[in-house]
Amino acid sequence: DYLLEVTRVCGCGEKERNYHIFFQLLQARADPQLQDLDIQAPEEYNYIKGSRFTAPGIDDTRCFQEVKEAFLALEFSPEVQKEIFKVVVGLLVVGNTDFV
Protein backbone atom coordinates (compact mmCIF):
# COMPACT_ATOMS: atom_id res chain seq x y z
CA ASP A 1 0.00 0.00 0.00
CA TYR A 2 2.68 2.52 1.02
CA LEU A 3 4.81 2.07 -2.11
CA LEU A 4 1.79 2.49 -4.36
CA GLU A 5 0.91 5.76 -2.67
CA VAL A 6 4.46 7.15 -2.86
CA THR A 7 4.53 6.36 -6.57
CA ARG A 8 1.19 8.03 -7.07
CA VAL A 9 2.23 11.26 -5.33
CA CYS A 10 5.57 11.60 -7.11
CA GLY A 11 4.34 10.98 -10.60
CA CYS A 12 1.71 9.61 -12.89
CA GLY A 13 1.29 8.49 -16.45
CA GLU A 14 1.35 11.03 -19.23
CA LYS A 15 -1.96 12.90 -19.53
CA GLU A 16 -3.25 11.24 -16.34
CA ARG A 17 -3.97 12.80 -12.96
CA ASN A 18 -2.74 11.64 -9.59
CA TYR A 19 -4.47 12.98 -6.48
CA HIS A 20 -7.53 15.05 -7.36
CA ILE A 21 -7.02 17.33 -4.35
CA PHE A 22 -3.85 18.66 -6.03
CA PHE A 23 -5.83 19.80 -9.05
CA GLN A 24 -8.77 21.02 -6.97
CA LEU A 25 -6.50 23.24 -4.89
CA LEU A 26 -4.69 24.55 -7.94
CA GLN A 27 -7.88 25.41 -9.80
CA ALA A 28 -9.40 27.02 -6.68
CA ARG A 29 -6.28 29.01 -5.76
CA ALA A 30 -8.29 32.26 -6.02
CA ASP A 31 -10.47 31.09 -3.10
CA PRO A 32 -10.13 33.59 -0.23
CA GLN A 33 -9.15 30.79 2.17
CA LEU A 34 -6.14 29.95 -0.05
CA GLN A 35 -4.96 33.45 -0.94
CA ASP A 36 -1.95 33.56 1.38
CA LEU A 37 -0.66 30.08 0.49
CA ASP A 38 1.17 31.35 -2.62
CA ILE A 39 -0.22 28.57 -4.79
CA GLN A 40 1.37 28.68 -8.24
CA ALA A 41 0.04 27.62 -11.62
CA PRO A 42 -0.07 23.84 -12.18
CA GLU A 43 2.87 23.99 -14.59
CA GLU A 44 5.13 25.08 -11.72
CA TYR A 45 4.94 21.79 -9.80
CA ASN A 46 7.18 18.87 -10.77
CA TYR A 47 4.93 16.21 -9.25
CA ILE A 48 2.19 16.98 -11.73
CA LYS A 49 4.17 18.05 -14.80
CA GLY A 50 2.96 16.06 -17.77
CA SER A 51 -0.39 15.55 -16.07
CA ARG A 52 -3.71 16.50 -17.49
CA PHE A 53 -4.45 19.69 -15.51
CA THR A 54 -8.14 19.63 -16.35
CA ALA A 55 -10.31 16.62 -17.01
CA PRO A 56 -13.39 16.51 -19.21
CA GLY A 57 -16.57 16.79 -17.20
CA ILE A 58 -14.81 17.61 -13.92
CA ASP A 59 -15.08 21.06 -12.38
CA ASP A 60 -12.18 21.07 -9.93
CA THR A 61 -13.20 24.40 -8.41
CA ARG A 62 -16.67 23.07 -7.63
CA CYS A 63 -15.16 19.83 -6.30
CA PHE A 64 -12.93 21.89 -4.01
CA GLN A 65 -16.03 23.60 -2.61
CA GLU A 66 -17.51 20.15 -2.00
CA VAL A 67 -14.36 19.14 -0.11
CA LYS A 68 -14.71 22.22 2.09
CA GLU A 69 -18.39 21.44 2.69
CA ALA A 70 -17.48 17.86 3.64
CA PHE A 71 -14.85 19.16 6.09
CA LEU A 72 -17.47 21.43 7.67
CA ALA A 73 -19.91 18.50 7.91
CA LEU A 74 -17.16 16.62 9.75
CA GLU A 75 -16.76 19.67 12.00
CA PHE A 76 -13.31 20.62 10.75
CA SER A 77 -12.99 24.33 11.47
CA PRO A 78 -11.86 26.67 8.67
CA GLU A 79 -8.53 26.97 10.53
CA VAL A 80 -7.99 23.20 10.55
CA GLN A 81 -9.01 23.01 6.90
CA LYS A 82 -6.41 25.63 6.04
CA GLU A 83 -3.73 23.63 7.87
CA ILE A 84 -4.65 20.58 5.79
CA PHE A 85 -4.49 22.61 2.60
CA LYS A 86 -1.05 23.91 3.64
CA VAL A 87 0.18 20.32 3.95
CA VAL A 88 -1.17 19.44 0.50
CA VAL A 89 0.47 22.49 -1.07
CA GLY A 90 3.64 21.62 0.87
CA LEU A 91 3.71 18.21 -0.81
CA LEU A 92 3.66 19.90 -4.20
CA VAL A 93 6.44 22.28 -3.17
CA VAL A 94 8.62 19.43 -1.85
CA GLY A 95 8.41 17.93 -5.32
CA ASN A 96 10.26 20.97 -6.65
CA THR A 97 13.23 20.33 -4.37
CA ASP A 98 16.46 19.29 -6.05
CA PHE A 99 18.86 17.18 -4.02
CA VAL A 100 22.50 17.26 -5.01
DSSP file (Angstrom, degrees, kcal/mol; ACC not computed):
  #  RESIDUE AA STRUCTURE BP1 BP2  ACC     N-H-->O    O-->H-N    N-H-->O    O-->H-N    TCO  KAPPA ALPHA  PHI   PSI    X-CA   Y-CA   Z-CA
    1    1 A D     >        0   0    0      0, 0.0     4,-2.0     0, 0.0     5,-0.2   0.000 360.0 360.0 360.0 -49.0    0.0    0.0    0.0
    2    2 A Y  H  >  +     0   0    0      1,-0.2     4,-2.4     2,-0.2     5,-0.2   0.926 360.0  49.4 -59.9 -48.0    2.7    2.5    1.0
    3    3 A L  H  > S+     0   0    0      1,-0.2     4,-2.2     2,-0.2    -1,-0.2   0.880 109.0  53.2 -62.8 -37.7    4.8    2.1   -2.1
    4    4 A L  H  > S+     0   0    0      1,-0.2     4,-2.0     2,-0.2    -1,-0.2   0.926 110.4  47.6 -60.5 -44.3    1.8    2.5   -4.4
    5    5 A E  H  X S+     0   0    0     -4,-2.0     4,-2.1     2,-0.2    -2,-0.2   0.903 109.6  51.6 -67.2 -41.2    0.9    5.8   -2.7
    6    6 A V  H  X S+     0   0    0     -4,-2.4     4,-2.2     1,-0.2    -1,-0.2   0.929 111.3  49.0 -60.3 -43.9    4.5    7.1   -2.9
    7    7 A T  H  X S+     0   0    0     -4,-2.2     4,-1.1     1,-0.2    -1,-0.2   0.893 110.0  51.6 -62.0 -39.6    4.5    6.4   -6.6
    8    8 A R  H  < S+     0   0    0     -4,-2.0    11,-0.3    -5,-0.2    -1,-0.2   0.858 111.1  46.4 -69.6 -35.4    1.2    8.0   -7.1
    9    9 A V  H  < S+     0   0    0     -4,-2.1    -2,-0.2     1,-0.2    -1,-0.2   0.933 113.8  47.5 -70.0 -45.4    2.2   11.3   -5.3
   10   10 A C  H  < S-     0   0    0     -4,-2.2     2,-0.3    -5,-0.2    -2,-0.2   0.601 125.6 -19.9 -78.6 -12.3    5.6   11.6   -7.1
   11   11 A G     <  -     0   0    0     -4,-1.1     2,-0.3    -5,-0.2    -1,-0.1  -0.987  51.3-159.9-177.8 171.5    4.3   11.0  -10.6
   12   12 A C        -     0   0    0     -2,-0.3     3,-0.1    37,-0.2     6,-0.1  -0.959  41.5 -70.2-157.2 170.7    1.7    9.6  -12.9
   13   13 A G    >   -     0   0    0     -2,-0.3     3,-2.2     1,-0.1     5,-0.0  -0.246  67.6 -78.6 -65.3 156.3    1.3    8.5  -16.5
   14   14 A E  T 3  S+     0   0    0      1,-0.3    37,-0.2    37,-0.1    -1,-0.1  -0.316 117.5   7.0 -58.1 134.2    1.4   11.0  -19.2
   15   15 A K  T 3  S+     0   0    0     35,-2.7    -1,-0.3     1,-0.3     2,-0.2   0.622 109.1 111.7  65.5  16.7   -2.0   12.9  -19.5
   16   16 A E    <   -     0   0    0     -3,-2.2    36,-2.0    34,-0.3     2,-0.4  -0.537  62.1-128.7-104.2 178.4   -3.3   11.2  -16.3
   17   17 A R        -     0   0    0     34,-0.2     3,-0.1    -2,-0.2    -4,-0.1  -0.985  12.9-164.2-128.2 140.7   -4.0   12.8  -13.0
   18   18 A N  S    S+     0   0    0     -2,-0.4     2,-0.4     1,-0.3    -1,-0.1   0.553  70.9   6.7 -90.6-115.0   -2.7   11.6   -9.6
   19   19 A Y    >>  -     0   0    0    -11,-0.3     3,-1.2     1,-0.2     4,-0.9  -0.518  63.5-147.5 -74.1 125.2   -4.5   13.0   -6.5
   20   20 A H  H 3> S+     0   0    0     -2,-0.4     4,-2.6     1,-0.3     5,-0.2   0.814  94.0  68.0 -61.0 -31.5   -7.5   15.0   -7.4
   21   21 A I  H 3> S+     0   0    0      1,-0.2     4,-2.6     2,-0.2    -1,-0.3   0.843  94.3  58.6 -60.8 -31.5   -7.0   17.3   -4.4
   22   22 A F  H <> S+     0   0    0     -3,-1.2     4,-2.2     1,-0.2    -1,-0.2   0.962 111.6  39.5 -58.1 -50.4   -3.9   18.7   -6.0
   23   23 A F  H  X S+     0   0    0     -4,-0.9     4,-2.3     2,-0.2    -2,-0.2   0.833 113.6  54.8 -72.1 -33.3   -5.8   19.8   -9.1
   24   24 A Q  H  X S+     0   0    0     -4,-2.6     4,-1.7     2,-0.2    -1,-0.2   0.939 110.9  45.4 -64.6 -46.6   -8.8   21.0   -7.0
   25   25 A L  H  < S+     0   0    0     -4,-2.6    -2,-0.2     1,-0.2     6,-0.2   0.920 113.6  49.8 -61.9 -44.0   -6.5   23.2   -4.9
   26   26 A L  H >< S+     0   0    0     -4,-2.2     3,-0.9    -5,-0.2    -1,-0.2   0.899 113.0  45.0 -65.0 -40.6   -4.7   24.6   -7.9
   27   27 A Q  H 3< S+     0   0    0     -4,-2.3     3,-0.3     1,-0.2    -1,-0.2   0.778 117.1  45.9 -73.5 -25.1   -7.9   25.4   -9.8
   28   28 A A  T >< S+     0   0    0     -4,-1.7     3,-2.8    -5,-0.2    -1,-0.2   0.164  73.1 120.9-100.5  17.9   -9.4   27.0   -6.7
   29   29 A R  T <   +     0   0    0     -3,-0.9    10,-0.2     1,-0.3    -1,-0.2   0.664  67.7  63.8 -61.5 -14.8   -6.3   29.0   -5.8
   30   30 A A  T 3  S+     0   0    0     -3,-0.3    -1,-0.3    -4,-0.1     5,-0.1   0.555  74.8 119.2 -82.0  -7.7   -8.3   32.3   -6.0
   31   31 A D  S X> S-     0   0    0     -3,-2.8     3,-2.1    -6,-0.2     4,-0.7  -0.343  74.5-125.8 -57.3 133.7  -10.5   31.1   -3.1
   32   32 A P  G >4 S+     0   0    0      0, 0.0     3,-0.7     0, 0.0     4,-0.3   0.820 109.4  59.4 -54.1 -33.0  -10.1   33.6   -0.2
   33   33 A Q  G 34 S+     0   0    0      1,-0.2     3,-0.1     2,-0.1    -2,-0.1   0.718 111.4  41.0 -68.1 -19.7   -9.1   30.8    2.2
   34   34 A L  G X4 S+     0   0    0     -3,-2.1     3,-2.2    -6,-0.2     5,-0.4   0.455  82.9 104.2-106.1  -3.8   -6.1   30.0    0.0
   35   35 A Q  G X< S+     0   0    0     -4,-0.7     3,-0.8    -3,-0.7    -1,-0.1   0.826  82.0  45.4 -53.3 -41.4   -5.0   33.5   -0.9
   36   36 A D  G 3  S+     0   0    0     -4,-0.3    -1,-0.3     1,-0.2    -2,-0.1   0.304  91.1  83.5 -90.9  12.4   -1.9   33.6    1.4
   37   37 A L  G <  S-     0   0    0     -3,-2.2    -1,-0.2    -8,-0.2    -2,-0.1   0.486  91.0-132.7 -90.5  -2.8   -0.7   30.1    0.5
   38   38 A D    <   -     0   0    0     -3,-0.8     2,-0.4    -4,-0.2    -2,-0.1   0.906  32.6-173.5  53.3  47.8    1.2   31.4   -2.6
   39   39 A I        -     0   0    0     -5,-0.4    -1,-0.2   -10,-0.2     2,-0.1  -0.610   8.4-150.9 -76.5 126.7   -0.2   28.6   -4.8
   40   40 A Q        -     0   0    0     -2,-0.4   -11,-0.1     1,-0.2    -1,-0.1  -0.271  29.2 -74.7 -90.0 176.3    1.4   28.7   -8.2
   41   41 A A    >   -     0   0    0      1,-0.1     3,-2.2    -2,-0.1     4,-0.2  -0.363  49.7-107.2 -66.7 153.2    0.0   27.6  -11.6
   42   42 A P  G >  S+     0   0    0      0, 0.0     3,-1.7     0, 0.0     6,-0.2   0.826 116.5  65.8 -53.9 -34.6   -0.1   23.8  -12.2
   43   43 A E  G 3  S+     0   0    0      1,-0.3     6,-0.1     6,-0.1    -2,-0.0   0.677  90.7  66.9 -62.9 -16.5    2.9   24.0  -14.6
   44   44 A E  G <  S+     0   0    0     -3,-2.2     2,-0.6     1,-0.0    -1,-0.3   0.539  84.5  82.4 -83.0  -7.4    5.1   25.1  -11.7
   45   45 A Y    X>  -     0   0    0     -3,-1.7     3,-1.2    -4,-0.2     4,-0.5  -0.882  61.9-157.0-110.8 120.2    4.9   21.8   -9.8
   46   46 A N  G >4 S+     0   0    0     -2,-0.6     3,-1.0    46,-0.3    -1,-0.1   0.841  89.0  65.0 -60.3 -37.1    7.2   18.9  -10.8
   47   47 A Y  G 34 S+     0   0    0     45,-0.4    -1,-0.3     1,-0.3   -29,-0.1   0.748 113.8  31.8 -61.8 -22.6    4.9   16.2   -9.3
   48   48 A I  G X4 S+     0   0    0     -3,-1.2     3,-2.3    -6,-0.2    -1,-0.3   0.346  83.7 128.4-119.0   6.8    2.2   17.0  -11.7
   49   49 A K  T << S+     0   0    0     -3,-1.0   -37,-0.2    -4,-0.5     3,-0.1  -0.402  79.2  24.8 -60.2 138.4    4.2   18.0  -14.8
   50   50 A G  T 3  S+     0   0    0      1,-0.3   -35,-2.7   -36,-0.1   -34,-0.3   0.346 100.1 123.7  85.9  -6.5    3.0   16.1  -17.8
   51   51 A S  S <  S-     0   0    0     -3,-2.3     2,-0.8   -37,-0.2    -1,-0.3  -0.306  76.1-103.3 -78.5 167.5   -0.4   15.6  -16.1
   52   52 A R        -     0   0    0    -36,-2.0    -1,-0.1     1,-0.2    -3,-0.0  -0.857  32.7-162.7 -88.6 109.8   -3.7   16.5  -17.5
   53   53 A F  S    S+     0   0    0     -2,-0.8     2,-0.4     1,-0.1    -1,-0.2   0.801  74.9  30.1 -70.9 -29.4   -4.4   19.7  -15.5
   54   54 A T  S    S-     0   0    0     -3,-0.1     5,-0.1     5,-0.0    -1,-0.1  -0.960  74.2-151.3-127.3 149.6   -8.1   19.6  -16.3
   55   55 A A    >   -     0   0    0      3,-0.4     3,-2.1    -2,-0.4     5,-0.1  -0.949  30.9 -98.6-121.5 141.1  -10.3   16.6  -17.0
   56   56 A P  T 3  S+     0   0    0      0, 0.0     3,-0.1     0, 0.0     0, 0.0  -0.306 107.2   8.6 -57.8 131.3  -13.4   16.5  -19.2
   57   57 A G  T 3  S+     0   0    0      1,-0.2     2,-0.5    -2,-0.0    -3,-0.0   0.494 103.3 110.7  79.4   2.7  -16.6   16.8  -17.2
   58   58 A I    <   -     0   0    0     -3,-2.1     2,-0.9     4,-0.0    -3,-0.4  -0.952  49.9-162.7-115.8 123.8  -14.8   17.6  -13.9
   59   59 A D     >  -     0   0    0     -2,-0.5     4,-2.6     1,-0.2     5,-0.2  -0.845   7.1-172.8-102.0  95.3  -15.1   21.1  -12.4
   60   60 A D  H  > S+     0   0    0     -2,-0.9     4,-2.2     1,-0.2    -1,-0.2   0.829  82.3  55.5 -62.2 -33.7  -12.2   21.1   -9.9
   61   61 A T  H  > S+     0   0    0      2,-0.2     4,-1.7     1,-0.2    -1,-0.2   0.928 110.7  44.7 -65.5 -43.6  -13.2   24.4   -8.4
   62   62 A R  H  > S+     0   0    0      1,-0.2     4,-1.9     2,-0.2    -2,-0.2   0.905 111.9  53.0 -65.0 -41.1  -16.7   23.1   -7.6
   63   63 A C  H  X S+     0   0    0     -4,-2.6     4,-2.0     1,-0.2    -2,-0.2   0.870 105.5  54.7 -62.7 -35.8  -15.2   19.8   -6.3
   64   64 A F  H  X S+     0   0    0     -4,-2.2     4,-2.3     1,-0.2    -1,-0.2   0.909 106.1  51.5 -63.7 -40.6  -12.9   21.9   -4.0
   65   65 A Q  H  X S+     0   0    0     -4,-1.7     4,-2.3     1,-0.2    -1,-0.2   0.883 108.3  52.3 -62.2 -37.2  -16.0   23.6   -2.6
   66   66 A E  H  X S+     0   0    0     -4,-1.9     4,-2.4     2,-0.2    -1,-0.2   0.872 106.8  52.8 -66.1 -37.0  -17.5   20.1   -2.0
   67   67 A V  H  X S+     0   0    0     -4,-2.0     4,-2.5     2,-0.2    -2,-0.2   0.931 109.9  48.3 -62.3 -45.0  -14.4   19.1   -0.1
   68   68 A K  H  X S+     0   0    0     -4,-2.3     4,-2.3     1,-0.2    -2,-0.2   0.904 111.1  50.2 -62.7 -40.7  -14.7   22.2    2.1
   69   69 A E  H  X S+     0   0    0     -4,-2.3     4,-2.3     2,-0.2    -1,-0.2   0.897 109.9  50.7 -63.6 -39.9  -18.4   21.4    2.7
   70   70 A A  H  X S+     0   0    0     -4,-2.4     4,-1.7     2,-0.2    -2,-0.2   0.911 108.7  51.7 -64.0 -42.2  -17.5   17.9    3.6
   71   71 A F  H  <>S+     0   0    0     -4,-2.5     5,-3.1     1,-0.2    -2,-0.2   0.920 110.4  48.8 -59.7 -43.4  -14.9   19.2    6.1
   72   72 A L  H ><5S+     0   0    0     -4,-2.3     3,-1.7     3,-0.2    -2,-0.2   0.903 108.0  53.8 -63.1 -40.1  -17.5   21.4    7.7
   73   73 A A  H 3<5S+     0   0    0     -4,-2.3    -1,-0.2     1,-0.3    -2,-0.2   0.827 108.7  49.8 -62.7 -30.4  -19.9   18.5    7.9
   74   74 A L  T 3<5S-     0   0    0     -4,-1.7    -1,-0.3    -5,-0.2    -2,-0.2   0.346 122.6-112.3 -87.7   5.8  -17.2   16.6    9.8
   75   75 A E  T < 5 +     0   0    0     -3,-1.7     2,-0.6     1,-0.3    -3,-0.2   0.797  61.6 156.0  66.2  32.9  -16.8   19.7   12.0
   76   76 A F      < -     0   0    0     -5,-3.1    -1,-0.3    -6,-0.1    -2,-0.1  -0.815  41.6-129.6 -83.4 120.8  -13.3   20.6   10.8
   77   77 A S     >  -     0   0    0     -2,-0.6     4,-2.6     1,-0.1     5,-0.2  -0.245  20.8-107.9 -65.9 159.2  -13.0   24.3   11.5
   78   78 A P  H  > S+     0   0    0      0, 0.0     4,-2.2     0, 0.0     5,-0.1   0.847 122.2  55.4 -55.8 -32.9  -11.9   26.7    8.7
   79   79 A E  H  > S+     0   0    0      2,-0.2     4,-1.7     1,-0.2     5,-0.1   0.915 108.8  45.2 -67.4 -42.4   -8.5   27.0   10.5
   80   80 A V  H  > S+     0   0    0      2,-0.2     4,-2.1     1,-0.2    -1,-0.2   0.900 111.4  53.9 -67.7 -40.3   -8.0   23.2   10.6
   81   81 A Q  H  X S+     0   0    0     -4,-2.6     4,-2.6     1,-0.2    -2,-0.2   0.933 106.9  51.4 -56.9 -46.1   -9.0   23.0    6.9
   82   82 A K  H  X S+     0   0    0     -4,-2.2     4,-2.3     1,-0.2    -1,-0.2   0.885 106.9  53.3 -61.8 -38.2   -6.4   25.6    6.0
   83   83 A E  H  X S+     0   0    0     -4,-1.7     4,-1.8     2,-0.2    -1,-0.2   0.902 109.4  49.2 -62.7 -40.3   -3.7   23.6    7.9
   84   84 A I  H  X S+     0   0    0     -4,-2.1     4,-2.1     1,-0.2    -2,-0.2   0.921 110.4  50.1 -63.8 -44.0   -4.7   20.6    5.8
   85   85 A F  H  X S+     0   0    0     -4,-2.6     4,-2.6     1,-0.2     5,-0.2   0.866 106.7  55.9 -64.4 -35.1   -4.5   22.6    2.6
   86   86 A K  H  X S+     0   0    0     -4,-2.3     4,-2.5     2,-0.2    -1,-0.2   0.905 107.1  49.8 -61.4 -41.1   -1.1   23.9    3.6
   87   87 A V  H  X S+     0   0    0     -4,-1.8     4,-1.9     2,-0.2    -2,-0.2   0.916 110.7  49.3 -64.3 -43.0    0.2   20.3    4.0
   88   88 A V  H  X S+     0   0    0     -4,-2.1     4,-1.5     2,-0.2    -2,-0.2   0.934 113.4  45.4 -63.6 -46.0   -1.2   19.4    0.5
   89   89 A V  H  X S+     0   0    0     -4,-2.6     4,-2.2     1,-0.2    -1,-0.2   0.891 109.1  58.1 -63.3 -38.0    0.5   22.5   -1.1
   90   90 A G  H  X S+     0   0    0     -4,-2.5     4,-2.7     1,-0.2    -1,-0.2   0.874 101.2  55.3 -58.9 -38.4    3.6   21.6    0.9
   91   91 A L  H  X S+     0   0    0     -4,-1.9     4,-1.3     1,-0.2    -1,-0.2   0.912 108.3  48.2 -61.0 -41.8    3.7   18.2   -0.8
   92   92 A L  H  < S+     0   0    0     -4,-1.5   -45,-0.4     1,-0.2     4,-0.3   0.900 111.9  49.4 -65.0 -39.1    3.7   19.9   -4.2
   93   93 A V  H >< S+     0   0    0     -4,-2.2     3,-1.9     1,-0.2     4,-0.2   0.901 104.7  57.5 -67.9 -40.3    6.4   22.3   -3.2
   94   94 A V  H >< S+     0   0    0     -4,-2.7     3,-1.9     1,-0.3    -1,-0.2   0.857  97.7  63.8 -58.0 -34.1    8.6   19.4   -1.8
   95   95 A G  T 3< S+     0   0    0     -4,-1.3    -1,-0.3     1,-0.3    -2,-0.2   0.679  96.1  58.1 -64.2 -16.4    8.4   17.9   -5.3
   96   96 A N  T <  S+     0   0    0     -3,-1.9     2,-0.3    -4,-0.3    -1,-0.3   0.423  82.1 111.9 -91.1   0.3   10.3   21.0   -6.7
   97   97 A T    <   -     0   0    0     -3,-1.9     2,-0.5    -4,-0.2    -3,-0.0  -0.585  55.8-152.5 -78.5 131.9   13.2   20.3   -4.4
   98   98 A D        -     0   0    0     -2,-0.3     2,-0.5     2,-0.0    -2,-0.1  -0.916   5.3-156.3-104.2 127.8   16.5   19.3   -6.1
   99   99 A F              0   0    0     -2,-0.5    -2,-0.0     1,-0.1     0, 0.0  -0.891 360.0 360.0-103.8 130.2   18.9   17.2   -4.0
  100  100 A V              0   0    0     -2,-0.5    -1,-0.1     0, 0.0    -2,-0.0   0.397 360.0 360.0-113.5 360.0   22.5   17.3   -5.0
